[in-house]
Amino acid sequence: MSASLAGGAEAIWQAVVPDLPGFTVEVLEEVDSTNTELMRRARTAPLDPVLLVAERQTAGRGRLGRGWHSRPGQSLTFSLGLSLAPRSWSGLSLAVGLVLAEQLHPDVRIKWPNDLWLMGRKLGGILVETAGHADDREGPRSVVIGAGINVARPAESALAGAPASPMGGVPPAGLAEVEVGVTPAELLPRLVPPLVRGVLSFASEGFAPFAARYAARDALKDRELRLSDGSTGSACGVAEDGALQVLTAQGMRGITSAEVSVRPC
């Protein structure tokens, strides 16, 4: 167990367990991927509420299976696992990104659908996965919410995530560029309790209550975009279900994360 990250586990547990009974915190020195580990558990039984934190990931994953590697002390990688039954799953990754951005720094923005940007560069990524019966839309499903955040300055770190989309790479950013001396151990208790509250709020109210706050952190708003299907358009924010609104030559188009990846032109 990592002493540096484990040191805040008790405080995190005390802050979260009133809202999430049965919650536990696990801190590992090394794991292939915190998301992969919790998904392994979720496939055998419904997840009890758990935060799994790793000092080092050897096979971390981002969206669409892209790699995200981490090194001790230079990044923060964790996954939150629990059972949820929201009215709609649409927009969960955006709500998660918003909560994390608000806790990290005023200059952190959200690049739809699941990246955190700082000064136009990639600070972190979010990966949301679910396990359960796809046709069971009424009952709870196990959900694993993973986050990887670059802490060290890029010149000091070799951990930067893989390209944010297949259309090209995004240079990395580190939170230490705007918060000198910050450590993963300091960030963890700052992020997790608000994240849990945000996820529970999403489960009961959906994405709509987050939409106005998201707009203030939207990295793509009013930017010209090239979609992964080759079409182009101007980003016009997100709808109340989290769909990206893109004004194309054919009119307004709602984009969901399952359809395309987007890159600023």
Backbone hydrogen bonds, N-H to C=O, Kabsch-Sander energy under -0.5 kcal/mol:
donor,donor_aa,acceptor,acceptor_aa,energy
3,A,1,M,-0.6
6,A,2,S,-2.5
7,G,3,A,-1.4
8,G,5,L,-1.0
9,A,6,A,-1.8
12,I,8,G,-2.2
13,W,9,A,-2.7
14,Q,10,E,-2.5
15,A,11,A,-1.9
16,V,12,I,-1.9
17,V,13,W,-2.7
19,D,16,V,-1.5
20,L,16,V,-1.7
23,F,20,L,-1.6
24,T,49,P,-1.3
26,E,51,L,-3.1
28,L,53,V,-3.1
31,V,56,R,-1.8
37,E,33,S,-2.5
38,L,34,T,-2.1
39,M,35,N,-2.6
40,R,36,T,-2.0
41,R,37,E,-1.6
42,A,38,L,-2.5
43,R,39,M,-1.6
44,T,41,R,-1.3
45,A,41,R,-1.6
50,V,81,G,-2.6
51,L,24,T,-2.2
52,L,50,V,-0.5
52,L,79,S,-3.0
53,V,26,E,-2.8
53,V,51,L,-0.5
54,A,77,T,-2.1
55,E,28,L,-2.5
56,R,29,E,-0.7
58,T,31,V,-1.9
59,A,32,D,-3.1
62,G,66,R,-4.4
65,G,62,G,-1.3
66,R,63,R,-1.4
68,W,60,G,-1.8
70,S,57,Q,-1.2
74,Q,71,R,-1.9
75,S,71,R,-0.8
76,L,149,I,-2.3
77,T,54,A,-0.7
78,F,147,A,-2.2
79,S,52,L,-2.5
80,L,145,I,-2.7
81,G,50,V,-3.1
81,G,79,S,-0.5
82,L,143,V,-2.0
84,L,141,R,-2.8
87,R,203,A,-0.7
92,L,89,W,-1.7
95,A,91,G,-2.3
96,V,92,L,-2.5
97,G,93,S,-2.4
98,L,94,L,-2.5
99,V,95,A,-2.3
100,L,96,V,-2.4
101,A,97,G,-2.7
102,E,98,L,-2.5
103,Q,99,V,-1.4
104,L,100,L,-1.6
105,H,101,A,-1.6
108,V,105,H,-1.7
109,R,117,W,-2.9
110,I,217,R,-3.2
111,K,109,R,-0.5
111,K,115,D,-2.4
112,W,110,I,-0.8
114,N,111,K,-0.7
115,D,111,K,-2.1
116,L,124,G,-2.6
117,W,109,R,-2.9
118,L,121,R,-2.8
119,M,107,D,-0.6
121,R,118,L,-1.3
122,K,171,P,-2.3
123,L,116,L,-3.1
123,L,121,R,-0.6
124,G,116,L,-1.8
125,G,148,G,-2.1
126,I,114,N,-2.2
127,L,146,G,-2.3
129,E,144,V,-2.5
131,A,142,S,-2.6
134,A,132,G,-0.6
136,D,133,H,-1.9
137,R,135,D,-1.2
141,R,84,L,-3.0
142,S,131,A,-1.8
143,V,82,L,-3.2
144,V,129,E,-3.3
145,I,80,L,-2.9
146,G,127,L,-3.3
146,G,144,V,-0.6
147,A,78,F,-2.9
148,G,125,G,-2.2
149,I,76,L,-2.5
150,N,123,L,-3.2
151,V,74,Q,-2.1
152,A,74,Q,-1.8
156,E,153,R,-1.8
157,S,153,R,-0.5
157,S,154,P,-1.4
162,A,67,G,-1.9
165,S,168,G,-0.9
168,G,165,S,-1.4
173,A,122,K,-2.5
175,L,150,N,-1.9
176,A,151,V,-2.6
177,E,174,G,-2.0
178,V,175,L,-1.7
179,E,175,L,-1.7
182,V,179,E,-1.9
187,L,183,T,-1.8
188,L,184,P,-2.2
190,R,186,E,-0.6
190,R,187,L,-0.6
191,L,187,L,-1.8
191,L,188,L,-0.6
192,V,188,L,-2.3
195,L,191,L,-2.0
196,V,192,V,-2.7
197,R,193,P,-2.2
198,G,194,P,-2.5
199,V,195,L,-2.6
200,L,196,V,-2.4
201,S,197,R,-2.2
202,F,198,G,-2.4
203,A,199,V,-2.3
204,S,200,L,-1.4
205,E,201,S,-2.5
206,G,202,F,-2.9
210,F,207,F,-2.3
211,A,207,F,-0.8
211,A,208,A,-1.2
214,Y,210,F,-2.6
215,A,211,A,-2.1
216,A,212,A,-1.0
217,R,214,Y,-1.9
218,D,214,Y,-0.5
218,D,215,A,-0.8
219,A,110,I,-2.5
219,A,217,R,-0.6
222,D,235,A,-2.3
223,R,220,L,-2.6
225,L,233,G,-3.7
226,R,263,R,-2.8
227,L,225,L,-0.5
227,L,231,S,-3.0
228,S,261,S,-2.0
230,G,227,L,-2.1
233,G,225,L,-1.8
234,S,247,L,-2.0
235,A,223,R,-2.6
236,C,245,Q,-3.6
239,A,243,A,-2.6
242,G,239,A,-2.0
244,L,255,I,-2.4
245,Q,237,G,-3.1
246,V,244,L,-0.6
246,V,253,R,-2.8
247,L,234,S,-2.8
248,T,246,V,-0.8
248,T,251,G,-2.3
251,G,248,T,-1.8
253,R,246,V,-2.4
255,I,244,L,-3.1
255,I,253,R,-0.5
259,E,256,T,-2.0
260,V,256,T,-1.2
263,R,226,R,-1.6
265,C,224,E,-3.1
